[in-house]
Amino acid sequence: MASLHTLAFEIGTEEIPAFDLHKATGQLEKLVPEALDAVRIPHGTVSVHTTPRRLIVLAEDVADETEALQEVFRGPSAKIAFDAEGNPTKAAIGFARGKGLDVEALERREENGAEYVFAERSVPARDVAELLPGVLEGVITGISWPKSCRWGTRSEFFSRPVRWLVALLDERVVPVEFAGLTAGRLTRGHRFLAPGPHEVAAAADLLPVVEGAFVVTSEQAREQRIRAGVAEAEAQTGYRAELPEKTLLEVVNLSEYPTVLVGTFDEEFLRVPEEIIVDAMLMHQRYFPLYDGEGRLTNKFIVVTNGDPAHAATIIDGNERVVRARLSDAKFFYEEDLKHPLETYVDRLDEVVFQEVLGTMKDKTDRIAALARHLAADAQLGAADAADAERAAYLAKADLVTNAVVEFTSVQGVMGSYYAEASGENEQVARAIADHYRPRFSGDEPPASDVGRVVAMADKLDTICGLFAVGQGPTGSSDPFALRRSAIGIVAMLEAGLPVSLMGAVDASLATYADAGIGFDRDDVRAQVADFFVTRTKVMLRDSGASPDAIDAVLAAGVEEPAQVIARVRALEAARTGEREAFDDLATAYARANNLRDAELGEEVDEALMGDAERALASAARDVESQVAAALAADDYAAALAALADLRAPIDAFFADVLVMDEDEAVRANRLRLLNRFVGVFTDVADFGKMAKGGK
């Protein structure tokens, strides 16, 4: 019986960026098995281990040889492969060449009553050790990096310079070559604690040797080590750490042997807004802040270091000096900004370009204020709230030119709210400024007040309409201005109850651009923006579990307002779920009526030509039509659907008792008009024909 082996492969590098490393780990988990399978190398489990300085792959149970293969291919029929004289045609010659055979090697065989030509070839077993260098080199070049580099005089590309290669099949070295390096059995340890080189005797020893050199070889193990250290720090200080997922992932992939330490900064910096301190620590230094039992920020923070734990005091001191410098800058910027009222920064927004055709951030500010005025009127806000919305919209972008936001960009909006309060603006204006970027992502909370929602919607919609107007709408693969995210935010606010018309706001926004002299086809852009929001709404509904047919049924009724689309889809699905059989029968009847009707005949019926079933249907249609109209006027879609359900019995009776296509032309036309009226009752609610086959 053939023996099985362990394959170990390590690519040693300079430090790879954290998020690129995370993505490469996922790629290798698929890339390596696929590379082995492509050349038919039998193998067992493949595991991937990565750190900032290395990518390691282990494959168990690798065979000595590939599997021998006997391949049989069916080609064209014999009458196509050979002419009348029995000579091979181009079809036969091409088929044979494609299989690496001479045409004389083709065989004729009968299959399913017809004769075909077949090619048969044997693929012998190959020595796996001979194949592995090429396979592993392909793994190196097969990793896709967001950014790659070249180094020295090399022409090869990789995320960071490759410094060593280890490739072992049990005790044998696999001579993989890349970038002037040839794989051997020498690996490296932790850059400071055990740099090496370290010799690896056999493939199964690679992980133990690396781990013995102070390297934690997997994301999961490093995260567990960090979380354990954080828990110990929390117990030591009595405080609580927050570990944002994105920052934690980055920190996990910044060190090979992470150690958790606790640092301290001067309490005087706590007088600076908390958001700046957290931004300085999390975003700039990848430190984790600590909070007391009441959720207040403390002057303690957590450092995850890749240094020697024996020198913890020195490491802490160095990091404290870094934090002190960053927070001193933040304190200085904040105090300098407070020397001027927030309003004085608005005119400086002319220094910041929003988009080359659409003008500066000052131009955008003026448009947002105008759009907020429109939205406040549409939402029927009181005079004080409407004034607050316009004021907040005017000040919303002012902090972009303040010192603090220029240095700490993630606190834009938040700093504006602090400066607004310090300038004497009321609490609602300040809160709306802080909230106007929300919701920032799917699932994020929208602004708490209608004033905040008005300002947030005005900002997002101005961006969407403006970029569509200048032909910069998102494509399938590109959305540099995050317009999809902005649209999702607007839909979320409308769904949350902001009582405004989206399309009315779109018209108002496009009007501000037209008034500014920007040339575009208003009708075409309006249609593009409407379709963009419909698509976003459909995606949101599908993501929430709504049935595609229910969504299509509502949209077929010509509904454009996202809040109405969402409410109607949910009401439609609730009605179908509540009385499935009755609902499906009604949908089927609607589809039948819709297929028979003739819209050109109109809806005026002559009761003198009707029988009992027809009169009952006509009467029910009149009653339900008025009920549906009243329900839709009140945005009560459940009531509208309940009213439509009352049509089930009369339409069933109609189809049971009446032959629609009567020989008498007048009777036939009258019955078709009645069906037109029946279908018309549904028109403003949903196209039930799209739901006749059911839901999910």
C-alpha positions as CSV (number, residue, x, y, z in Angstrom):
1,M,0.0,0.0,0.0
2,A,1.4,3.5,-0.9
3,S,2.5,5.6,2.0
4,L,0.9,9.0,2.8
5,H,2.8,12.1,3.7
6,T,2.4,15.6,5.2
7,L,3.1,18.6,3.1
8,A,4.1,21.9,4.8
9,F,4.5,25.1,2.9
10,E,5.4,28.5,4.4
11,I,5.8,31.9,2.6
12,G,7.8,34.2,4.8
13,T,7.3,38.0,4.2
14,E,7.7,41.4,5.5
15,E,4.6,42.5,7.6
16,I,1.4,42.1,5.5
17,P,-1.4,44.7,6.1
18,A,-3.9,43.3,8.6
19,F,-7.1,43.2,6.4
20,D,-5.2,42.0,3.4
21,L,-3.9,39.1,5.5
22,H,-7.4,38.2,6.6
23,K,-8.6,38.0,3.1
24,A,-5.6,36.0,2.0
25,T,-6.3,33.5,4.7
26,G,-9.7,32.9,3.3
27,Q,-8.4,32.6,-0.3
28,L,-5.8,30.0,0.7
29,E,-8.4,27.8,2.3
30,K,-9.9,27.3,-1.2
31,L,-6.9,27.9,-3.4
32,V,-4.7,25.1,-2.1
33,P,-7.2,22.2,-2.2
34,E,-8.2,23.4,-5.7
35,A,-4.5,23.5,-6.8
36,L,-3.9,20.0,-5.6
37,D,-7.1,18.7,-7.1
38,A,-6.4,20.3,-10.4
39,V,-3.4,18.0,-11.0
40,R,-5.2,15.0,-9.2
41,I,-2.9,14.8,-6.2
42,P,-4.8,12.8,-3.6
43,H,-4.7,14.5,-0.2
44,G,-6.6,14.8,3.1
45,T,-7.3,17.8,5.3
46,V,-5.8,21.1,4.3
47,S,-5.3,23.7,7.1
48,V,-4.1,27.3,6.8
49,H,-2.2,29.3,9.4
50,T,-1.3,32.9,9.0
51,T,0.5,35.8,10.8
52,P,1.6,39.2,9.7
53,R,5.0,37.7,8.6
54,R,4.0,34.3,7.2
55,L,1.4,32.2,5.3
56,I,1.5,28.5,6.2
57,V,-0.4,25.7,4.6
58,L,-0.4,22.1,5.8
59,A,-1.9,19.2,3.8
60,E,-2.3,15.8,5.4
61,D,-2.3,12.4,3.8
62,V,-0.7,13.4,0.5
63,A,-0.1,10.4,-1.7
64,D,3.1,9.4,-3.5
65,E,1.5,9.4,-6.9
66,T,-1.4,10.9,-8.7
67,E,-4.2,8.6,-9.7
68,A,-3.9,6.9,-13.1
69,L,-6.8,7.8,-15.3
70,Q,-8.5,6.1,-18.2
71,E,-10.4,8.8,-20.1
72,V,-13.1,8.1,-22.7
73,F,-14.6,10.9,-24.8
74,R,-17.5,10.8,-27.2
75,G,-17.1,12.8,-30.3
76,P,-19.3,13.6,-33.3
77,S,-21.5,11.0,-35.0
78,A,-19.8,8.8,-37.5
79,K,-21.6,10.2,-40.5
80,I,-20.3,13.7,-39.6
81,A,-16.8,12.4,-38.7
82,F,-16.3,10.5,-42.0
83,D,-17.2,11.3,-45.5
84,A,-18.9,8.9,-48.0
85,E,-15.5,7.3,-48.8
86,G,-14.7,6.7,-45.1
87,N,-12.1,9.5,-44.9
88,P,-12.0,11.5,-41.7
89,T,-13.5,15.0,-42.0
90,K,-12.3,18.2,-40.3
91,A,-14.7,17.4,-37.5
92,A,-12.9,14.1,-36.8
93,I,-9.4,15.6,-37.2
94,G,-10.2,18.5,-34.9
95,F,-11.7,16.2,-32.3
96,A,-8.7,13.9,-32.3
97,R,-6.2,16.8,-32.1
98,G,-8.1,18.2,-29.2
99,K,-7.6,15.0,-27.2
100,G,-3.9,14.7,-28.2
101,L,-4.4,11.7,-30.5
102,D,-3.9,10.8,-34.1
103,V,-7.1,10.5,-36.1
104,E,-6.4,6.9,-36.7
105,A,-6.7,6.2,-33.0
106,L,-10.4,7.1,-33.0
107,E,-12.9,4.3,-32.6
108,R,-16.5,3.8,-33.9
109,R,-19.0,2.7,-31.4
110,E,-22.8,2.4,-31.4
111,E,-24.7,4.2,-28.6
112,N,-28.4,4.6,-28.3
113,G,-29.0,3.3,-31.9
114,A,-26.5,5.7,-33.5
115,E,-22.8,5.4,-34.3
116,Y,-20.3,7.9,-32.9
117,V,-16.5,8.2,-32.8
118,F,-14.8,7.8,-29.5
119,A,-11.3,8.8,-28.2
120,E,-9.7,6.9,-25.4
121,R,-6.5,7.8,-23.7
122,S,-4.6,6.7,-20.6
123,V,-3.2,9.3,-18.2
124,P,-0.5,7.5,-16.2
125,A,0.2,8.1,-12.5
126,R,2.8,10.8,-11.8
127,D,5.2,11.3,-9.0
128,V,3.7,13.9,-6.7
129,A,7.1,15.2,-5.6
130,E,7.7,16.2,-9.2
131,L,4.4,18.1,-9.5
132,L,4.6,20.0,-6.1
133,P,7.1,22.8,-7.1
134,G,4.9,24.0,-9.9
135,V,1.7,23.6,-7.8
136,L,3.1,25.6,-4.8
137,E,4.5,28.3,-7.0
138,G,1.0,28.6,-8.5
139,V,-0.3,29.0,-5.0
140,I,2.0,32.0,-4.4
141,T,1.0,33.7,-7.6
142,G,-2.6,32.7,-7.3
143,I,-3.3,34.9,-4.2
144,S,-5.1,38.1,-5.1
145,W,-4.0,41.2,-3.2
146,P,-5.7,44.6,-3.2
147,K,-2.2,46.1,-3.7
148,S,1.0,44.4,-4.6
149,C,4.7,45.5,-4.8
150,R,8.0,44.6,-6.4
151,W,11.2,44.7,-4.5
152,G,14.9,44.9,-5.4
153,T,15.4,44.1,-9.0
154,R,12.7,41.4,-9.1
155,S,9.8,41.4,-11.5
156,E,7.5,39.2,-9.3
157,F,4.7,40.8,-7.3
158,F,3.4,40.0,-3.8
159,S,1.7,42.0,-1.1
160,R,5.0,42.5,0.7
161,P,8.6,41.3,-0.1
162,V,9.0,37.6,0.3
163,R,12.0,36.8,2.5
164,W,12.0,33.0,2.9
165,L,10.3,29.8,1.7
166,V,9.8,26.5,3.5
167,A,8.4,23.5,1.6
168,L,8.6,20.0,2.9
169,L,7.0,16.7,2.0
170,D,7.7,14.9,5.2
171,E,11.6,15.2,5.5
172,R,12.1,16.0,1.8
173,V,12.6,19.6,0.6
174,V,10.3,20.6,-2.2
175,P,12.4,23.0,-4.3
176,V,9.8,25.7,-4.9
177,E,11.2,28.8,-6.6
178,F,9.9,32.4,-6.4
179,A,11.5,35.8,-6.6
180,G,15.0,34.5,-6.5
181,L,14.4,32.3,-3.5
182,T,14.4,28.5,-3.4
183,A,12.5,26.8,-0.6
184,G,14.4,25.0,2.1
185,R,13.9,23.9,5.7
186,L,14.9,27.2,7.5
187,T,12.1,29.3,9.0
188,R,12.1,32.4,11.1
189,G,10.6,33.1,14.5
190,H,9.2,36.2,16.2
191,R,11.1,39.3,14.9
192,F,12.4,40.2,18.3
193,L,11.9,37.3,20.7
194,A,13.3,34.4,18.6
195,P,14.3,35.7,15.1
196,G,16.1,32.5,14.1
197,P,16.7,31.0,11.6
198,H,15.2,27.8,12.9
199,E,15.6,24.5,11.1
200,V,12.6,22.3,10.4
201,A,13.4,18.6,10.2
202,A,10.1,17.4,8.8
203,A,6.8,18.9,7.6
204,A,4.9,17.9,10.7
205,D,7.4,19.9,12.7
206,L,6.8,23.2,11.0
207,L,4.1,24.5,13.3
208,P,5.7,23.3,16.5
209,V,9.0,25.0,15.5
210,V,7.3,28.3,14.6
211,E,5.1,28.3,17.7
212,G,8.1,27.5,19.8
213,A,9.7,30.7,18.4
214,F,7.0,32.9,20.0
215,V,4.6,32.9,17.0
216,V,0.9,32.4,17.5
217,T,0.0,30.9,14.1
218,S,-3.8,31.5,13.7
219,E,-6.2,34.5,13.9
220,Q,-8.4,32.5,16.2
221,A,-5.6,31.7,18.7
222,R,-4.3,35.3,18.7
223,E,-7.9,36.7,19.2
224,Q,-8.4,34.3,22.2
225,R,-5.0,35.4,23.6
226,I,-6.0,39.1,23.3
227,R,-9.5,38.6,24.7
228,A,-8.0,36.7,27.7
229,G,-5.6,39.5,28.3
230,V,-8.4,42.1,28.0
231,A,-10.4,40.2,30.6
232,E,-7.4,40.1,32.9
233,A,-7.0,43.9,32.4
234,E,-10.7,44.5,33.2
235,A,-10.4,42.5,36.4
236,Q,-7.3,44.4,37.3
237,T,-8.7,47.9,36.8
238,G,-12.4,47.3,37.5
239,Y,-13.2,48.9,34.2
240,R,-14.8,47.6,30.9
241,A,-13.2,47.6,27.5
242,E,-15.0,48.0,24.2
243,L,-13.5,45.9,21.3
244,P,-15.0,47.1,18.0
245,E,-15.0,44.2,15.6
246,K,-13.1,45.9,12.8
247,T,-10.4,47.3,15.1
248,L,-10.0,44.0,16.9
249,L,-9.6,42.1,13.6
250,E,-6.9,44.6,12.6
251,V,-5.1,44.3,16.0
252,V,-5.2,40.5,15.8
253,N,-3.4,40.7,12.5
254,L,-0.8,43.2,13.5
255,S,1.1,41.0,15.9
256,E,2.6,37.5,16.0
257,Y,2.8,37.2,19.8
258,P,0.2,39.6,21.2
259,T,0.5,40.8,24.8
260,V,-2.2,43.0,26.5
261,L,-1.0,45.9,28.6
262,V,-2.8,48.8,30.3
263,G,-1.7,52.5,29.9
264,T,-2.8,55.7,31.5
265,F,-3.2,59.3,30.2
266,D,-3.7,62.6,32.1
267,E,-7.2,63.1,33.4
268,E,-7.1,66.7,32.1
269,F,-7.7,65.3,28.6
270,L,-11.1,63.9,29.7
271,R,-12.4,67.5,29.3
272,V,-12.0,67.0,25.6
273,P,-15.1,65.5,23.9
274,E,-15.0,61.8,24.3
275,E,-15.4,61.1,20.6
276,I,-12.0,62.7,19.9
277,I,-10.2,60.7,22.5
278,V,-11.8,57.5,21.3
279,D,-11.0,58.4,17.7
280,A,-7.4,59.2,18.6
281,M,-7.0,55.9,20.4
282,L,-9.0,53.5,18.3
283,M,-8.6,54.9,14.8
284,H,-5.1,56.3,15.0
285,Q,-3.3,54.1,17.5
286,R,-5.4,50.9,17.7
287,Y,-5.7,51.2,21.5
288,F,-8.9,50.1,23.2
289,P,-10.5,52.7,25.7
290,L,-11.7,51.6,29.1
291,Y,-15.1,52.7,30.6
292,D,-16.3,52.7,34.2
293,G,-19.4,51.0,35.5
294,E,-21.6,53.9,34.4
295,G,-20.3,53.9,30.9
296,R,-18.0,57.0,31.3
297,L,-14.7,57.1,29.6
298,T,-11.7,56.7,31.9
299,N,-8.1,57.7,31.5
300,K,-7.0,54.1,31.2
301,F,-6.6,52.3,27.9
302,I,-5.5,48.9,26.5
303,V,-2.4,48.4,24.3
304,V,-1.9,45.2,22.4
305,T,1.9,44.9,21.8
306,N,4.0,42.6,19.7
307,G,7.1,43.4,21.8
308,D,8.9,41.5,24.5
309,P,6.6,41.1,27.6
310,A,9.7,41.4,29.8
311,H,9.9,45.0,28.8
312,A,6.3,45.8,29.5
313,A,7.1,49.0,31.5
314,T,9.1,50.5,28.7
315,I,6.4,49.6,26.1
316,I,3.7,51.1,28.3
317,D,5.7,54.3,28.8
318,G,6.3,54.6,25.0
319,N,2.7,54.2,24.2
320,E,1.6,56.7,26.9
321,R,3.9,59.2,25.4
322,V,2.3,58.6,22.0
323,V,-1.2,59.0,23.5
324,R,-0.2,62.1,25.4
325,A,1.0,63.7,22.1
326,R,-2.1,62.8,20.2
327,L,-4.4,64.0,23.0
328,S,-2.5,67.2,23.4
329,D,-3.1,67.9,19.7
330,A,-6.7,67.1,20.1
331,K,-7.1,69.4,23.1
332,F,-5.3,72.2,21.3
333,F,-7.5,71.8,18.2
334,Y,-10.7,71.7,20.2
335,E,-9.9,74.7,22.2
336,E,-8.8,76.7,19.1
337,D,-12.0,75.8,17.4
338,L,-14.1,77.0,20.3
339,K,-12.7,80.5,19.9
340,H,-15.1,81.1,17.0
341,P,-18.8,80.5,16.7
342,L,-19.7,77.6,14.5
343,E,-21.5,79.8,12.0
344,T,-18.2,81.6,11.2
345,Y,-16.9,78.4,9.6
346,V,-19.7,78.1,7.1
347,D,-18.3,80.6,4.6
348,R,-15.0,78.7,4.7
349,L,-16.7,75.8,3.2
350,D,-16.1,77.5,-0.2
351,E,-12.5,76.2,0.2
352,V,-13.7,72.6,0.1
353,V,-14.8,71.1,-3.2
354,F,-17.8,68.8,-3.1
355,Q,-17.7,67.8,-6.7
356,E,-16.1,69.6,-9.6
357,V,-19.4,70.3,-11.5
358,L,-21.6,70.5,-8.4
359,G,-19.5,73.1,-6.6
360,T,-18.2,73.5,-3.1
361,M,-19.4,72.3,0.3
362,K,-20.8,75.9,0.7
363,D,-22.9,75.3,-2.4
364,K,-24.0,72.0,-1.0
365,T,-24.9,73.7,2.3
366,D,-27.2,76.2,0.6
367,R,-28.9,73.3,-1.3
368,I,-29.3,71.2,1.9
369,A,-30.9,74.2,3.7
370,A,-33.3,74.7,0.8
371,L,-34.2,71.1,0.6
372,A,-34.6,70.9,4.4
373,R,-37.1,73.8,4.1
374,H,-39.1,71.8,1.6
375,L,-39.0,68.6,3.6
376,A,-40.1,70.4,6.8
377,A,-43.1,71.9,5.0
378,D,-44.0,68.5,3.5
379,A,-43.7,66.9,6.9
380,Q,-45.9,69.7,8.3
381,L,-43.4,70.5,11.1
382,G,-44.3,73.3,13.4
383,A,-42.7,76.7,12.8
384,A,-40.1,76.2,15.5
385,D,-39.1,72.7,14.3
386,A,-39.0,73.9,10.7
387,A,-36.7,76.7,11.7
388,D,-34.5,74.3,13.6
389,A,-34.3,72.0,10.6
390,E,-33.2,74.8,8.3
391,R,-30.7,76.1,10.8
392,A,-29.2,72.7,11.5
393,A,-28.9,72.1,7.7
394,Y,-27.1,75.4,7.3
395,L,-24.6,74.5,10.1
396,A,-24.3,70.7,9.4
397,K,-21.1,70.8,7.3
398,A,-19.4,73.7,9.1
399,D,-17.2,71.5,11.2
400,L,-15.5,70.1,8.1
401,V,-13.1,73.0,8.2
402,T,-12.4,73.0,11.9
403,N,-9.0,71.9,13.2
404,A,-10.4,68.9,15.1
405,V,-12.3,67.4,12.2
406,V,-9.4,68.0,9.7
407,E,-7.2,66.0,12.0
408,F,-9.8,63.4,13.3
409,T,-12.1,63.0,10.3
410,S,-14.4,60.3,11.9
411,V,-15.8,62.8,14.3
412,Q,-17.4,65.1,11.7
413,G,-20.9,66.0,12.7
414,V,-20.3,65.1,16.3
415,M,-17.8,68.0,16.7
416,G,-20.3,70.2,14.9
417,S,-22.8,69.5,17.6
418,Y,-20.4,70.3,20.4
419,Y,-19.5,73.6,18.7
420,A,-23.1,74.4,18.1
421,E,-24.0,74.0,21.8
422,A,-20.9,76.2,22.7
423,S,-22.1,78.8,20.2
424,G,-25.6,79.0,21.8
425,E,-27.6,76.9,19.3
426,N,-30.5,75.0,20.9
427,E,-30.3,71.4,21.8
428,Q,-32.4,70.2,18.9
429,V,-30.2,72.0,16.3
430,A,-27.1,70.5,17.9
431,R,-28.5,67.0,18.0
432,A,-29.6,67.2,14.4
433,I,-26.1,68.2,13.4
434,A,-24.6,65.2,15.3
435,D,-27.2,62.9,13.7
436,H,-27.2,64.1,10.1
437,Y,-24.8,61.4,8.9
438,R,-27.1,58.7,10.3
439,P,-28.1,56.0,9.5
440,R,-24.5,55.4,8.4
441,F,-25.0,51.7,7.5
442,S,-27.8,49.1,7.2
443,G,-29.2,48.5,10.6
444,D,-27.8,51.8,12.1
445,E,-30.3,53.8,14.1
446,P,-31.8,56.8,12.2
447,P,-31.8,60.3,13.8
448,A,-34.1,60.4,16.8
449,S,-36.2,63.4,15.8
450,D,-38.1,64.5,12.7
451,V,-35.8,67.5,12.6
452,G,-32.7,65.3,12.5
453,R,-34.3,63.1,9.9
454,V,-35.2,66.0,7.7
455,V,-31.5,67.3,7.8
456,A,-30.1,63.8,7.2
457,M,-32.5,63.1,4.3
458,A,-31.7,66.5,2.7
459,D,-28.0,65.9,2.9
460,K,-28.2,62.3,1.4
461,L,-30.7,63.2,-1.2
462,D,-28.8,66.2,-2.4
463,T,-25.7,64.0,-3.0
464,I,-27.7,61.3,-4.8
465,C,-29.6,63.7,-7.1
466,G,-26.5,65.8,-7.8
467,L,-24.4,62.9,-8.8
468,F,-27.0,61.3,-11.0
469,A,-27.5,64.7,-12.7
470,V,-23.8,64.8,-13.7
471,G,-23.7,61.2,-14.8
472,Q,-21.9,59.9,-11.7
473,G,-24.4,57.4,-10.4
474,P,-23.1,54.1,-9.1
475,T,-22.3,51.2,-11.5
476,G,-22.4,47.5,-10.9
477,S,-18.9,47.5,-9.5
478,S,-18.3,51.1,-8.4
479,D,-20.0,53.3,-5.9
480,P,-17.3,55.8,-4.8
481,F,-19.7,58.2,-3.1
482,A,-21.6,55.4,-1.3
483,L,-24.9,56.4,-2.9
484,R,-26.4,53.0,-2.2
485,R,-25.7,53.4,1.5
486,S,-27.3,56.9,1.4
487,A,-30.4,55.5,-0.4
488,I,-30.8,52.8,2.2
489,G,-30.5,55.4,4.9
490,I,-33.2,57.5,3.3
491,V,-35.5,54.5,2.9
492,A,-34.9,53.5,6.5
493,M,-35.9,57.0,7.7
494,L,-39.1,57.0,5.5
495,E,-40.0,53.6,6.9
496,A,-39.4,54.9,10.4
497,G,-42.2,57.4,9.9
498,L,-40.8,60.5,8.3
499,P,-44.0,61.8,6.7
500,V,-42.7,63.2,3.4
501,S,-42.9,62.3,-0.3
502,L,-39.6,61.0,-1.6
503,M,-40.4,61.9,-5.2
504,G,-41.6,65.3,-4.2
505,A,-38.2,65.8,-2.5
506,V,-36.4,64.5,-5.6
507,D,-38.2,67.1,-7.6
508,A,-37.3,69.8,-5.1
509,S,-33.6,68.7,-5.1
510,L,-33.3,68.6,-8.9
511,A,-34.9,72.1,-9.0
512,T,-32.0,73.4,-6.8
513,Y,-29.5,72.1,-9.3
514,A,-31.4,73.5,-12.3
515,D,-31.6,76.9,-10.5
516,A,-27.9,76.8,-10.1
517,G,-27.4,76.5,-13.8
518,I,-26.3,72.9,-14.0
519,G,-27.5,71.4,-17.3
520,F,-29.2,68.0,-17.3
521,D,-32.3,66.3,-18.5
522,R,-34.6,66.6,-15.5
523,D,-37.1,64.0,-16.6
524,D,-34.4,61.4,-17.4
525,V,-32.5,62.0,-14.1
526,R,-35.8,61.9,-12.1
527,A,-36.6,58.5,-13.7
528,Q,-33.0,57.2,-12.9
529,V,-33.3,58.3,-9.3
530,A,-36.7,56.8,-8.9
531,D,-35.5,53.5,-10.3
532,F,-32.4,53.6,-8.1
533,F,-34.6,53.9,-5.0
534,V,-37.0,51.2,-6.2
535,T,-34.0,48.9,-6.6
536,R,-32.7,49.7,-3.1
537,T,-36.2,49.2,-1.6
538,K,-36.5,45.8,-3.3
539,V,-33.1,44.7,-2.0
540,M,-34.0,45.8,1.5
541,L,-37.3,43.9,1.4
542,R,-35.7,40.8,0.0
543,D,-33.0,40.9,2.6
544,S,-35.7,41.1,5.3
545,G,-37.4,38.0,3.9
546,A,-40.1,39.4,1.7
547,S,-41.3,37.3,-1.2
548,P,-40.2,38.5,-4.7
549,D,-43.7,38.0,-6.1
550,A,-45.2,40.2,-3.4
551,I,-42.7,42.9,-4.2
552,D,-43.3,42.7,-7.9
553,A,-47.1,42.8,-7.4
554,V,-46.9,46.0,-5.4
555,L,-44.4,47.7,-7.8
556,A,-46.6,46.7,-10.8
557,A,-49.3,49.0,-9.3
558,G,-47.0,51.9,-10.0
559,V,-46.1,52.7,-6.4
560,E,-42.9,54.8,-6.2
561,E,-42.8,55.9,-2.6
562,P,-40.5,53.5,-0.6
563,A,-42.5,53.7,2.6
564,Q,-45.7,52.8,0.7
565,V,-44.0,49.9,-1.1
566,I,-42.7,48.5,2.1
567,A,-46.0,48.8,3.9
568,R,-48.0,47.3,1.1
569,V,-45.6,44.4,0.6
570,R,-45.8,43.5,4.3
571,A,-49.6,43.9,4.4
572,L,-49.9,41.7,1.3
573,E,-47.7,39.0,2.8
574,A,-49.6,39.2,6.1
575,A,-52.9,38.8,4.2
576,R,-51.6,35.8,2.3
577,T,-50.2,34.2,5.4
578,G,-53.4,34.7,7.3
579,E,-55.8,33.1,4.8
580,R,-53.6,31.4,2.3
581,E,-56.2,29.4,0.4
582,A,-58.7,32.2,0.1
583,F,-55.9,34.6,-1.0
584,D,-54.6,32.2,-3.7
585,D,-58.1,31.7,-5.0
586,L,-58.6,35.4,-5.3
587,A,-55.2,35.8,-7.0
588,T,-56.1,33.1,-9.5
589,A,-59.5,34.7,-10.2
590,Y,-57.8,38.0,-10.7
591,A,-55.3,36.5,-13.1
592,R,-58.2,34.8,-15.0
593,A,-60.1,38.1,-15.2
594,N,-57.0,40.1,-16.2
595,N,-56.3,37.7,-19.1
596,L,-59.9,37.9,-20.4
597,R,-60.5,41.6,-20.1
598,D,-60.3,44.1,-23.0
599,A,-59.2,47.5,-21.7
600,E,-60.3,49.2,-24.9
601,L,-63.9,48.5,-24.1
602,G,-63.9,50.6,-20.9
603,E,-65.8,49.9,-17.7
604,E,-69.3,51.2,-18.3
605,V,-71.7,48.3,-18.0
606,D,-75.3,47.9,-19.0
607,E,-77.2,46.2,-16.1
608,A,-80.1,45.4,-18.5
609,L,-77.8,42.8,-20.1
610,M,-76.8,41.2,-16.9
611,G,-77.9,38.1,-15.0
612,D,-77.9,37.7,-11.2
613,A,-74.2,36.7,-10.9
614,E,-73.1,39.6,-13.0
615,R,-75.2,42.1,-11.1
616,A,-73.8,40.7,-7.8
617,L,-70.3,41.1,-9.1
618,A,-71.0,44.7,-10.3
619,S,-72.5,45.7,-7.0
620,A,-69.6,44.2,-5.0
621,A,-67.1,45.9,-7.2
622,R,-68.7,49.3,-6.6
623,D,-68.8,48.8,-2.9
624,V,-65.2,47.5,-2.6
625,E,-63.9,50.2,-4.9
626,S,-65.1,52.9,-2.5
627,Q,-63.8,51.0,0.5
628,V,-60.3,50.5,-1.1
629,A,-60.1,54.2,-2.0
630,A,-60.9,55.2,1.5
631,A,-58.4,52.7,3.0
632,L,-55.6,53.8,0.6
633,A,-56.3,57.5,1.5
634,A,-55.7,56.5,5.1
635,D,-52.6,54.4,4.3
636,D,-54.4,51.4,5.7
637,Y,-53.3,48.7,3.3
638,A,-54.5,45.9,5.5
639,A,-58.1,47.4,5.3
640,A,-57.7,47.7,1.5
641,L,-56.7,44.0,1.2
642,A,-59.6,43.0,3.5
643,A,-62.0,44.8,1.3
644,L,-60.6,43.1,-1.8
645,A,-61.2,39.7,-0.2
646,D,-64.9,40.5,-0.3
647,L,-64.7,40.1,-4.0
648,R,-63.8,36.4,-3.9
649,A,-67.3,35.0,-3.5
650,P,-68.9,37.1,-6.3
651,I,-66.1,36.5,-8.8
652,D,-66.2,32.8,-8.1
653,A,-70.0,32.8,-8.7
654,F,-69.5,34.8,-11.9
655,F,-67.1,32.4,-13.4
656,A,-69.2,29.4,-12.3
657,D,-72.5,30.7,-13.8
658,V,-71.4,32.9,-16.7
659,L,-69.9,32.2,-20.1
660,V,-67.8,35.3,-20.7
661,M,-67.3,34.8,-24.4
662,D,-71.0,34.7,-25.2
663,E,-72.1,34.4,-28.9
664,D,-74.1,37.6,-28.5
665,E,-71.5,40.4,-29.2
666,A,-73.3,42.9,-26.9
667,V,-73.5,40.5,-24.0
668,R,-69.9,39.4,-24.5
669,A,-68.7,43.0,-24.6
670,N,-70.7,43.9,-21.4
671,R,-69.2,41.0,-19.5
672,L,-65.7,42.0,-20.6
673,R,-66.4,45.6,-19.3
674,L,-67.5,44.1,-16.0
675,L,-64.2,42.2,-15.8
676,N,-62.4,45.5,-16.6
677,R,-64.1,47.1,-13.6
678,F,-63.3,44.1,-11.4
679,V,-59.6,44.3,-12.3
680,G,-59.6,48.1,-12.0
681,V,-60.6,47.7,-8.3
682,F,-57.2,46.1,-7.7
683,T,-55.1,48.5,-9.8
684,D,-54.0,50.9,-7.1
685,V,-53.3,48.2,-4.5
686,A,-51.3,45.4,-6.3
687,D,-51.1,43.3,-9.4
688,F,-52.5,40.0,-7.9
689,G,-51.8,38.2,-11.2
690,K,-48.1,38.2,-10.2
691,M,-49.0,36.3,-7.1
692,A,-51.2,33.6,-8.6
693,K,-48.5,31.0,-8.2
694,G,-47.9,31.7,-4.5
695,G,-45.0,33.1,-2.6
696,K,-41.6,32.0,-1.3
